[in-house]
Amino acid sequence: MSEEKPILYLLLGAAGAGRREVVADLIEGGLSAEDKSVVFLPANLAPNDIDSRLGTVVRWTAPDESTVAAAWPEGADVGFFIVDGRRDPVDQIEALKPWIEETGAELTRVICVYHCELAAAHKPLLIWYDACVYFSDIVLLNRRAGLANKWMSELRQRFDKQFMPCLVEMVKKGRVHNPALVLDPLPRRMSHWFDEEEESWTNQIKEMEDTIILEEGEEAVEEETEDEDLYLARLASGRRKRVIPDINDYLPAPQST
């Protein structure tokens, strides 16, 4: 674990996917006795018996769609942040970046808990989950009871066709096979949204190139480049270029995450 600053794991997925259960398993099976963890839960999420296994819990709020509010407890060196499973995950990812910077934490891995039963019942949710997978280092396939092997195989093929670099693992009875593998900090996500240092260095190189051009008397031409994180890119109107379904159109009444 990092000795310089606390580390953070981000949990994506729809309401009812079993994320709290997975986090409890990761804390119990993946952290050492010396690690002091905190779990950030949405303020509107109903309490659950699983909460007793989470240790220190902080409820986070969203004063508006572009901000996240939650205090990082003193002494906690590992955090698990569960996003609101009834809101757009891309909006929340965008809002989380400044909050992470403010806390001084280091985002290690983004974990997507995939609600297979829900996605199998509502085909448009494959597109919703594509966005979650794009930002994720590891995808945990959960809620698979009764699903045909053919559907699971086609889901795997979907990841392969999109050349997603993330790992894909199964969840069985709320447990992962190898907690250490899930918590391994090696990044495997397609998105570079949280890679601030790399993005900053790229911008510095671009600025230096522009300076050289101007010093040599050439005209600097601004080129239109495609947003590296395609789900975060917006049109001039402010609307996102890639729109995903509203998860609330496919979820039952509010339930535990």
Secondary structure, DSSP 8 states (H G I E B T S, - for coil): --SSS-EEEEEE--TTS-HHHHHHHHHHHHS-TT--EEEEEETTS---GGGGGS-EEEEEB-SSTT--B----TT--EEEEE--TTS-HHHHHHHHHHHHHHHT-EEEEEEEEEEHHHHHH-TTHHHHHHHHHHT-SEEEEE--TT--HHHHHHHHHHHHHTT--SEEEEEETTEES-HHHHH------S--TT-HHHHHHHHHHHHHHHHHHHHTT----------SSTTT-B-TTS-BSS----GGGT--S----
